[in-house]
């Protein structure tokens, strides 16, 4: 069974949340400690004790490295600390400089968590179907951060294999992924989606073209689905359930399986065609 990570503010994984808290703690705390050491006579100048800022810059860079999108400004924070505090070219390090640096990297930390938590999705022009897919992937991002790559790869394999009608491969990949999921709400809906796609593949592999899965999404799982229509607008319930399962699996694979990112990008038309078939009901 795959290990899952809990999500907090901004949809952060536990280690990201700890790093995010540590950045202002070390930067501002280091400045406060420097002032205390000067006031107690341990050091003559608070500006000379800048190690809290240096440590905070390293933590920020490590946090930036963990993100699915890389922020070059945050990644270079240790370089800025080096140039400002350790080998200053013009200004001598001071307590005020430490406070300004602490405020700057705290702002960078917030920006990093808000803007760089979601991988880039391939969007060209102003296509409403692409925007719909991008918004759906973004909505799911905080729910599935931290999935292990093996599980995510099996999900990507199931989606791409279904696209190419490799139904035996779909069944094998779906079963592998199901075994690695746990009982959290996010994983239960993924299990349902995998079972739906697996059962449909089994029917198609055995020439039962009208056969669909008996598995359905429960009402409390609807928030995870891309296409939610009023009952009077649903023309084919089985197809809608299958399409929602495919879109969910595609989105999660896109978010959490970077090794399959290029293949998923190249075959983005697969989910876009599904969305396009509901464009009137969705008002796209």
Number of C-alpha atoms within 10 A of each C-alpha: 11 15 10 16 15 13 18 12 11 14 19 23 18 15 13 21 17 13 18 21 12 18 25 23 17 21 28 22 18 25 27 17 17 25 18 14 16 17 13 10 10 11 15 12 16 23 20 17 22 23 19 22 30 25 17 29 30 19 23 27 23 17 24 26 15 12 17 16 15 17 18 11 14 24 19 15 25 20 16 17 22 14 13 20 22 16 12 13 9 8 10 13 19 18 19 12 18 29 17 14 23 26 15 14 22 23 12 19 23 13 14 21 20 13 12 16 22 19 19 14 18 13 15 8 7 8 11 16 22 21 18 19 22 16 14 18 24 18 15 21 22 19 18 22 21 19 20 17 15 16 23 26 22 24 32 30 24 31 31 22 18 20 15 9 14 16 23 17 19 29 22 14 22 26 18 17 23 22 12 17 20 16 10 10 13 15 18 16 23 24 23 19 28 29 22 25 28 26 22 23 27 19 16 18 15 10 10 12 12 9 15 20 18 10 16 17 18 9 7 9 15 13 11 20 19 22 21 16 12 7 8 6 11 14 9 8 12 17 12 17 21 22 21 24 26 26 24 26 25 24 26 22 28 26 26 25 21 17 15 18 18 11 14 23 14 10 13 17 14 17 22 18 12 17 23 17 11 17 15 9 14 14 7 13
